[in-house]
C-alpha cells in the first residue's frame, strides 16, 4: 500500500468494534479496509447506496452471485429512474 493510501486508510479506518448484532454485525465490519460500508453509502441515494452495499459485502452472508445480482437490480432501477427524469 502506497504512503498516501496508508494515510487515507488510517484516517478512515473504523476502530475495531466488539460484535454487536444490531449496530455492528460482523459482516458490516469484515471489509479489509476496516471501513464500514455505511461510511460511504450514507453519501449516496438509496439505489446507489444499496448497490455498493451488496458489492461491498458480497458473499459475507451467503451466496455471492445473489448479492451481485441484487447490486445489478439496484443499478438497473437507478438507470430507469434517471431515464424517467429526462
VMD Tcl script that draws the C-alpha trace (Angstrom):
set ca {
  {0.00 0.00 0.00}
  {1.44 3.40 -1.01}
  {2.20 6.04 1.61}
  {-0.74 8.26 0.59}
  {-3.16 5.33 0.66}
  {-1.87 4.38 4.12}
  {-2.70 7.91 5.31}
  {-6.22 7.68 3.86}
  {-6.67 4.19 5.33}
  {-5.52 5.40 8.76}
  {-7.95 8.37 8.64}
  {-10.96 6.32 7.54}
  {-10.45 3.01 9.31}
  {-13.29 2.17 11.66}
  {-11.87 1.25 15.06}
  {-12.11 -2.42 15.89}
  {-15.51 -2.87 17.50}
  {-16.88 -5.75 19.53}
  {-19.51 -7.84 17.73}
  {-22.88 -6.11 18.08}
  {-25.60 -7.83 16.02}
  {-27.67 -4.63 15.83}
  {-25.18 -1.80 15.36}
  {-22.05 -3.53 14.05}
  {-22.75 -7.08 12.80}
  {-19.62 -8.97 11.79}
  {-20.49 -8.81 8.07}
  {-20.57 -4.97 8.38}
  {-17.01 -4.78 9.67}
  {-15.25 -7.55 7.70}
  {-14.05 -5.44 4.74}
  {-10.22 -5.49 4.53}
  {-10.11 -1.68 4.58}
  {-11.61 -1.62 8.06}
  {-14.20 0.89 6.82}
  {-17.87 0.16 7.38}
  {-19.89 0.34 4.21}
  {-22.30 2.88 5.71}
  {-19.48 5.41 5.97}
  {-19.50 5.52 2.17}
  {-23.12 4.80 1.29}
  {-24.66 7.41 3.58}
  {-23.50 9.96 0.98}
  {-25.40 8.28 -1.87}
  {-29.02 7.93 -2.88}
  {-30.92 4.76 -1.96}
  {-30.30 2.76 -5.15}
  {-26.61 3.55 -5.48}
  {-26.01 3.02 -1.78}
  {-27.68 -0.39 -1.88}
  {-25.74 -1.43 -4.99}
  {-22.47 -0.50 -3.28}
  {-23.58 -2.29 -0.10}
  {-24.26 -5.54 -1.95}
  {-20.94 -5.33 -3.81}
  {-19.03 -4.35 -0.65}
  {-20.38 -7.28 1.35}
  {-20.79 -9.79 -1.49}
  {-20.57 -13.31 -0.15}
  {-20.19 -12.32 3.52}
  {-23.62 -13.68 4.46}
  {-24.09 -16.32 1.80}
  {-24.43 -16.50 -1.97}
  {-22.02 -14.11 -3.72}
  {-23.88 -14.46 -7.04}
  {-27.17 -13.47 -5.42}
  {-25.53 -10.45 -3.79}
  {-24.11 -9.29 -7.12}
  {-27.48 -9.83 -8.81}
  {-29.08 -7.63 -6.15}
  {-26.47 -4.93 -6.83}
  {-27.28 -5.11 -10.54}
  {-31.01 -4.81 -9.76}
  {-30.45 -1.59 -7.82}
  {-28.23 -0.18 -10.58}
  {-30.83 -1.01 -13.23}
  {-33.54 0.60 -11.11}
  {-31.42 3.74 -10.82}
  {-30.90 3.86 -14.59}
  {-34.69 3.59 -15.10}
  {-35.28 6.34 -12.57}
  {-32.81 8.66 -14.26}
  {-34.19 7.94 -17.75}
  {-37.70 8.81 -16.49}
  {-36.40 12.20 -15.30}
  {-35.30 13.15 -18.84}
}
mol new
graphics top color blue
foreach p $ca { graphics top sphere $p radius 0.5 }
foreach p [lrange $ca 0 end-1] q [lrange $ca 1 end] { graphics top cylinder $p $q radius 0.2 }
display resetview
